[in-house]
Amino acid sequence: MSEEKKAQRISGLWALSPLFVFLCLYLVTSIIVNDFYKVPITVAFLASSCYAIAITRGLNLEHRIYQFSVGASNKNIMLMVWIFVLAGAFAQSAKQMGAIDATVNLTLHILPDNLLLAGIFIASCFISLSIGTSVGTIVALTPVAIGLAEKTGIDLPFIVAIVVGGSFFGDNLSFISDTTIAATKTQECVMRDKFRVNSMIVVPAAMIVLGIYVFQGLSITAPPQIQSIEWLKVLPYLIVLGTAIAGMNVMLVLLIGIISTGIVGLSTGSFGFFDWFGSMGNGIIGMGELIIVTLLAGGMLETIRYNGGIDYIISALTKHVKGKRGAEFSIAALVSIANLCTANNTIAIITTGPIAKDIAIKFHLDRRKTASILDTFSCFIQGIIPYGAQMLIAAGLANISPISIIGNLYYPFTMGLFAILAILFRYPKRYS
């Protein structure tokens, strides 16, 4: 290895080292002490962010902090922050008004006990497919899942993981999903063709996971429904789901949801006007840790990008590609590592999409297959990282550790496995 190449390698690994610091401090330490609450995720991100600023070269301290702040104030990061604020206000006001209890009672009334798990998964898949966003699905369904866990004794991280996993089914396939749009635009293929190829890979995975949930649900028993269903209190959730499925912006959906909880709560006497304001305030405060983590993650990951970490990954993975199978695996690895470094599957696809297109041209790959690889692997990684927005908001709403959810994520892991097998066995044959 020449001195120049050796220097580039050291520089690239050095740029990525803040990510290793975070993973060691948060994940490895938690596994060693067997307690995922010993190291708060905010502290892990603070330490790795300070380290990222410290190792940045060529800038004085003021400009290093400015570069970090550029990442924290990225438009995608700020959009997530506003969604978290509205989600916290809606979730808490809905809870105080009684919407969650009413929705849980309705769910228990409609679904047989042994189909609760499968029903939640199907609902999560359907809603995410309809609205094209995993975050919106998680915001809408997680409070209901939490209520069901309390009533039935189902393990909370397990039932939250069902919602999180199902939300990535639609995120991966929906025609209006950001990831689908980014994947098809960068690969210059038609959405319906990408959907056809992509569904051949992931629908079998979803069917297997659904079967597992049906089997696991056989042992579930719910308490008998004595109380009557308060239909009016279910209305805010029906409004949120209906407007989301209609394709309305997620922030507008949540704002309408907040207003509807106030109208129903005041009309039913569930709370007073200032109690409603108080519940919204408590909900927003409850999202404080989540917002701080999002800002710290955005800043740290921007610093990694500035220092050349993502460029290093891209060049390292593409220089040894030879055959079609290797070319497809290099695209999968590119988007996966980019997603690890950005914690945003859409940004990961946009970053690596042009390179994936060049690889596809060079090795005569089907663009519909490469678009599917980009989308599926980005959703797979986004679905399992503990610092992704989806995992953080689900954990924040349920007041549990993101790590406790990961081991229960049946669908993302099965989706990732099927995507790997699709490359290994050149499936679907027609598009490989």
C-alpha positions, 0 to 999 in steps of 0.5 A: 500500500502506497503512503498516499493510500495509507494516509487516505485510509487513516484519514477516512477511518479517523473521520468515521471514528465519532460513530464508533465512539457513540456505538461503543459508549452506548451500545457496547457499554449497555451490553457489557453491563446488561442494562440499556438504561445505564448510559443515557443516549443523550450523554452518548451523543454529547460525548461523541459530538464533542469528540467529532468537533475535537478531531475536525482539522483545518478549522478553529474551534469557533468554525468547528462548532459552526460546522456542527451547528450547520448539521444540527440545523439542517432542514430535514433535522428541523422538520423532524423537531417540529414533528416531534413537538406536535407529536408530543402535544397530540399524544399527551392531549389525546391521552388525557382526553381519553382517546387512547383508552377509547381506541384500545377498547374499540380494538379489543372489541373488534379484533379477536385476542389471537389476532391482536399482534397480526392486526397491529402489524397489518394496520401499520403496513397498510397505513404506512403504504397509504401515507408513505411515511414511517414516522407518521405511522409510528406517531399514529399507532404507537400510543394505541399499541402502548394501551393494548400492552397495558390491557393485555400484558403484552411486552411493551418493547415487543408491541412497539416493535411491531408498529415500527417494523410494519411502518417500514413496509410502506416506507419502502413500497409506497408511491408517495414515500420520499425513499421511493421517489429518491430511489426511482429519480436517481436510477431514472426508472418508473415507480410502478416498475420499481414497485413490482420488483421491490414487492417481489422481494419484500412481500414474502418477508412480510407474509412470513412475519405476519404468520409469526405474529398470528402464531404468537398471538394464539396465547394472548388473552384480553380482559373481557370488555365490560365498559362501553366504547366511547365512540366520540373519544375515538374520533381524534384518532380516526381523523388523524388516520383518515387525513394521513391516508388521504395524503395530507402533510404529517405536520398538518395531520398532527395539528388537526389532531391536536385541535380535535382532541381539544374540541372532543375533550371540552365537549365531553368534559374530559378536561378544561380549557387550560388543562388542555393547554397543560397537557399539550405543554407536558407532551412537548416537554416530554419530547425534550430528550428526543429533540436534543438527541436529534440535534446532536445526531445531526451535528455529529453526522454532518461533521463526519461528512465534512471530514470526508467519512462518507466519501471514504466509504464510497471510494473504498467500496467501489474500487474492487467491484468485478461482477454483477452480484458484487456490483449489487452488493456494493450498492447495498453496502454503500447505501447501508453505510451512508444510512448509518452515517446520516441516520436518514434513509432518504438522504442516504439514497440521494447521497449514493444514488448517482454512484449506484447509477454509474455502477449499474451502467458499468455492470449492465444492472437493471435500474429497477433492481438497483432502485429496489436495492437502494430503497430496501437496504436504506429502510432496513438500516433505518429500521434497526439503528437506535438513533434513527428518528423512527426508533427514537420517537417510538421509544420516546412515546413508549418511554423505553430504551431504543435498544430494547426495541431492536431485538423485537424487530422481526420485519426489518431483519427479515426484509434485510435477509430477503434483500440479501438473498435476492442478490445472492440468488439473482432474484427476481430472475427477470430483473437480474 
